[in-house]
Amino acid sequence: YWVNNPPPPMEMVVNEGDWVGQSPRAGMSANNDANSFLAHHESIRILWQSKTMKKVWTQRAAVNVIDSHKEYFNDIDRLASPDYKP
């Protein structure tokens, strides 16, 4: 990518209004993924807090759920916040 598109000057890299989902630097694919996540984050949170997911979590080795997913799902509201900065 950088061969045909050199990186932007440093003053353009730090942009307070630049957030994935609305970022011209992130590109269409990343923005579409972020917008899809934002559209569904509430449903993901509800599913994560359900009795069914709690049961699946106790049996995660049998269903191949990675332990680190717990941190992601516990932070879903923070990650979906417009103030979130990766």
MOGISUL-V340233 format. One line per field, one symbol per residue. burial: + if it has 24 or more other C-alpha atoms within 12 Angstrom, else -. Layout:
BEGIN
burial: ???
END
This chain:
BEGIN
burial: ------------------+++------------+---+--+---+--+--------+---------------+--+--++------
END
